[in-house]
Amino acid sequence: MVSKYKVRLAAYKNPQYFKAGELASIGTVERQKSGEFTIMLLSGFADLKEAISARQKALNSGFNGAYVVIDDNGRLVKVNM
């Protein structure tokens, strides 16, 4: 099983309101559907340290609910820090 660290930014019913802004310089912006919501994520991190750094940058960019997750075969699991 390959797990990847990602940063969960937010979930939207209307993802057209998501503004990537400077996030592309932090990581790769991804979308993942969950019921009626679209979860916006940042990915491309080699390890937990990189993901934590990206989370801090996302927080600084206004994504106050950002947190690190592990993508476990499509299931997002929050990393407790």
C-alpha positions, -999 to 999 in steps of 0.1 A, spaced: 0 0 0 14 34 -11 3 63 10 9 99 0 8 130 22 -15 158 10 -29 190 25 -67 192 26 -76 228 20 -114 229 20 -146 213 8 -170 231 -15 -205 224 -28 -197 248 -56 -160 244 -64 -161 272 -89 -157 295 -58 -123 280 -51 -95 304 -58 -61 287 -63 -42 319 -63 -6 313 -51 -13 277 -41 2 263 -74 36 274 -62 31 254 -30 20 221 -45 -2 204 -71 -39 214 -67 -62 183 -68 -100 178 -66 -117 148 -51 -154 142 -50 -171 132 -17 -209 130 -21 -221 165 -30 -188 181 -20 -156 186 -39 -125 184 -16 -96 206 -27 -62 193 -19 -25 201 -24 -2 172 -33 33 164 -44 50 161 -11 77 136 -5 73 133 33 54 146 63 78 175 68 71 189 34 33 185 39 35 203 72 54 231 56 28 233 28 0 233 54 15 263 71 18 281 37 -19 273 30 -29 286 64 -9 318 57 -29 321 24 -62 321 42 -72 284 42 -78 284 80 -91 248 81 -61 232 62 -47 200 76 -24 172 65 -39 139 53 -27 106 40 -43 94 8 -49 57 16 -61 44 -18 -86 72 -22 -96 75 14 -83 106 31 -71 101 67 -63 130 89 -27 131 103 -28 139 140 0 163 149 
